[in-house]
Amino acid sequence: MLGLSAFLESGRGDKLSSPVKQFIQNLLKANMEGPYGSEWPAEEKVKRREMVAPEARYVFVRIASLGEFLTTSEREKTAASCVEERGPIVGFVHFRFVIEEELPVLYVYELQLEPRVQGKGLGKFLMQLIELIACKNHMGAVVLTVQKANSAAMNFYLYKMRYVTSTISPSRVDPLIGIEKSYEILCKTFSNEAKAILEEPLELVHSV
């Protein structure tokens, strides 16, 4: 990861400290208020409930060294964002093990990074780790939801991480309804069964 010396730690929704909860809330607001637009106030309440649920699993990213790409004031701001001996948290993944279409899948609820550590390969590294966790736990796929307005995230998942629009996404369930929805559901499958259910090859759709 370019310019970063990072280490990871795990967490659970019902075991989060108050400073960590505050960090998550602040980062979610900073990153997601724009893409959600007028939907954000209601969505923020939902996310606050989701983040502290017992089934919520976390991978937190702590930074030991931010390299040369930060100014002195930026280093001080980062250090103050979540001050702990182990170094400041600069991002996290919130995921859960759930059932979709009768398949066990790993569902990524959030992948959030502070702007100053974006574009360094950290997001790709975390998603590769999540896919490894999914495979090790015999999940059929990794599934996630992305706001259509968040073009950077859509491009990241579709083109860099090679995810596809799932059959359970509104735009594929019913294109007319899908147009009205503000999000897509993407997936990456790890078994033929999961592929058949969650991806459903497009040529089969067109041939009907």
C-alpha positions as CSV (number, residue, x, y, z in Angstrom):
1,M,0.0,0.0,0.0
2,L,1.6,3.2,-1.2
3,G,3.0,5.4,1.5
4,L,1.1,3.6,4.3
5,S,2.2,1.5,7.3
6,A,-1.1,0.0,8.5
7,F,-2.3,-2.8,10.7
8,L,-5.7,-4.3,11.3
9,E,-7.9,-5.3,14.2
10,S,-11.3,-7.0,14.4
11,G,-14.4,-5.8,16.2
12,R,-18.0,-6.5,16.9
13,G,-20.9,-4.1,16.8
14,D,-22.0,-4.6,20.4
15,K,-18.4,-4.3,21.7
16,L,-17.5,-0.9,20.2
17,S,-16.0,1.8,22.4
18,S,-17.6,5.3,22.4
19,P,-14.7,6.9,20.6
20,V,-14.9,4.2,17.9
21,K,-18.6,4.6,17.5
22,Q,-18.1,8.4,17.1
23,F,-15.4,7.8,14.5
24,I,-17.7,5.6,12.5
25,Q,-20.6,8.0,12.7
26,N,-18.3,11.0,11.6
27,L,-16.7,9.1,8.7
28,L,-20.1,7.8,7.5
29,K,-21.5,11.3,7.4
30,A,-18.4,12.8,5.7
31,N,-18.3,10.1,3.0
32,M,-22.0,9.3,2.5
33,E,-24.1,12.4,3.0
34,G,-23.3,13.5,-0.5
35,P,-24.1,10.3,-2.4
36,Y,-27.3,9.8,-0.4
37,G,-28.5,13.4,-0.8
38,S,-32.0,14.0,0.7
39,E,-32.2,10.3,1.8
40,W,-29.3,10.8,4.2
41,P,-31.1,11.8,7.4
42,A,-33.3,8.7,7.4
43,E,-30.4,6.5,6.2
44,E,-28.1,7.8,8.9
45,K,-30.5,6.6,11.6
46,V,-30.6,3.1,10.0
47,K,-26.8,3.0,9.8
48,R,-26.4,4.0,13.5
49,R,-28.6,1.0,14.5
50,E,-26.8,-1.4,12.1
51,M,-23.4,-0.5,13.3
52,V,-23.9,-1.6,16.9
53,A,-25.8,-4.8,16.2
54,P,-24.2,-8.0,17.7
55,E,-24.0,-9.6,14.3
56,A,-22.0,-6.7,12.9
57,R,-18.4,-7.7,12.3
58,Y,-15.6,-5.2,11.7
59,V,-12.1,-4.9,10.3
60,F,-10.5,-1.6,11.5
61,V,-7.5,-0.1,9.8
62,R,-5.0,1.7,12.1
63,I,-2.1,3.7,10.6
64,A,1.3,3.5,12.2
65,S,2.9,5.8,9.6
66,L,1.2,8.1,7.0
67,G,4.3,8.5,4.9
68,E,5.3,11.7,3.3
69,F,2.0,12.6,1.6
70,L,0.5,14.5,4.6
71,T,1.4,17.9,5.7
72,T,2.1,18.5,9.4
73,S,-1.4,19.9,10.0
74,E,-3.0,16.9,8.3
75,R,-0.9,14.5,10.4
76,E,-2.1,16.3,13.6
77,K,-5.7,16.2,12.4
78,T,-5.5,12.5,11.7
79,A,-3.8,11.7,15.0
80,A,-6.6,13.5,16.8
81,S,-9.4,11.8,14.9
82,C,-9.3,8.6,17.0
83,V,-6.4,8.9,19.5
84,E,-5.2,5.6,20.9
85,E,-1.8,4.2,21.6
86,R,-2.0,1.8,18.7
87,G,-2.4,4.6,16.2
88,P,-5.4,6.3,14.7
89,I,-8.2,4.5,12.9
90,V,-8.5,5.7,9.4
91,G,-11.0,3.3,8.0
92,F,-13.1,0.2,8.5
93,V,-15.2,-2.6,6.9
94,H,-18.5,-3.6,8.4
95,F,-19.7,-7.0,7.2
96,R,-22.1,-9.8,8.2
97,F,-22.6,-13.4,7.4
98,V,-26.2,-13.6,6.1
99,I,-28.5,-15.7,3.9
100,E,-29.5,-14.3,0.5
101,E,-31.7,-16.4,-1.8
102,E,-31.1,-19.4,0.5
103,L,-27.3,-19.0,0.1
104,P,-24.8,-18.2,2.8
105,V,-23.0,-15.0,1.8
106,L,-20.8,-12.4,3.3
107,Y,-22.6,-9.0,3.0
108,V,-20.4,-5.9,3.1
109,Y,-22.4,-3.2,4.8
110,E,-19.7,-0.5,4.7
111,L,-16.2,0.1,3.4
112,Q,-15.2,3.5,4.5
113,L,-11.8,5.2,4.4
114,E,-10.7,8.7,5.4
115,P,-10.1,10.8,2.2
116,R,-6.4,11.2,3.1
117,V,-5.8,7.5,2.8
118,Q,-7.9,6.8,-0.3
119,G,-6.2,6.1,-3.6
120,K,-3.3,4.2,-1.9
121,G,-4.5,0.6,-2.6
122,L,-6.1,0.2,0.9
123,G,-9.6,-0.3,-0.4
124,K,-8.5,-3.1,-2.8
125,F,-6.5,-4.7,-0.1
126,L,-9.5,-4.7,2.3
127,M,-11.9,-6.2,-0.3
128,Q,-9.4,-8.9,-1.1
129,L,-9.2,-9.7,2.6
130,I,-13.0,-9.8,2.8
131,E,-13.2,-12.2,-0.1
132,L,-10.6,-14.4,1.6
133,I,-12.7,-14.3,4.8
134,A,-15.8,-15.3,2.8
135,C,-14.0,-18.2,1.1
136,K,-12.5,-19.5,4.4
137,N,-16.0,-19.4,6.0
138,H,-17.5,-21.3,3.0
139,M,-19.7,-18.4,1.8
140,G,-21.1,-18.6,-1.7
141,A,-20.4,-15.0,-2.5
142,V,-19.6,-11.5,-1.3
143,V,-22.6,-9.1,-1.8
144,L,-22.8,-5.3,-1.3
145,T,-25.0,-2.3,-2.0
146,V,-23.7,0.8,-3.8
147,Q,-25.4,4.1,-4.3
148,K,-25.7,4.9,-8.0
149,A,-24.6,8.5,-7.3
150,N,-21.4,7.3,-5.9
151,S,-19.7,6.9,-9.2
152,A,-16.2,6.4,-7.7
153,A,-17.4,3.4,-5.7
154,M,-19.4,1.9,-8.6
155,N,-16.3,2.1,-10.8
156,F,-14.1,0.6,-8.0
157,Y,-16.3,-2.4,-7.5
158,L,-17.3,-3.1,-11.2
159,Y,-13.9,-2.4,-12.9
160,K,-11.2,-2.7,-10.3
161,M,-12.7,-5.5,-8.2
162,R,-14.6,-7.2,-11.0
163,Y,-18.0,-7.4,-9.2
164,V,-21.2,-7.7,-11.3
165,T,-24.8,-6.5,-10.9
166,S,-26.6,-9.2,-9.0
167,T,-30.0,-10.8,-10.0
168,I,-31.3,-9.5,-6.7
169,S,-30.5,-5.8,-7.6
170,P,-33.6,-3.7,-8.4
171,S,-32.4,-3.0,-11.9
172,R,-32.4,-6.7,-12.8
173,V,-35.4,-7.8,-10.7
174,D,-37.6,-5.2,-12.6
175,P,-35.9,-2.5,-14.8
176,L,-38.8,-0.2,-14.4
177,I,-38.6,-0.2,-10.6
178,G,-34.8,-0.3,-10.8
179,I,-34.8,3.1,-12.5
180,E,-36.5,4.6,-9.5
181,K,-34.1,3.1,-7.0
182,S,-31.0,4.9,-5.9
183,Y,-28.8,1.8,-5.5
184,E,-27.5,-1.3,-7.1
185,I,-26.6,-4.7,-5.5
186,L,-23.3,-6.1,-6.7
187,C,-21.8,-9.5,-6.1
188,K,-18.8,-11.7,-6.6
189,T,-19.5,-15.5,-6.5
190,F,-17.3,-18.4,-5.5
191,S,-19.3,-21.4,-6.5
192,N,-21.3,-22.6,-9.5
193,E,-24.5,-22.7,-7.4
194,A,-24.0,-19.1,-6.2
195,K,-23.2,-18.0,-9.7
196,A,-26.3,-19.5,-11.1
197,I,-28.5,-17.9,-8.4
198,L,-26.9,-14.5,-7.9
199,E,-25.4,-13.8,-11.3
200,E,-27.6,-15.7,-13.7
201,P,-25.7,-15.3,-17.0
202,L,-27.0,-12.5,-19.1
203,E,-27.3,-14.6,-22.2
204,L,-30.0,-16.7,-20.4
205,V,-31.9,-13.6,-19.6
206,H,-31.8,-12.3,-23.2
207,S,-32.8,-15.7,-24.6
208,V,-36.1,-15.9,-22.7
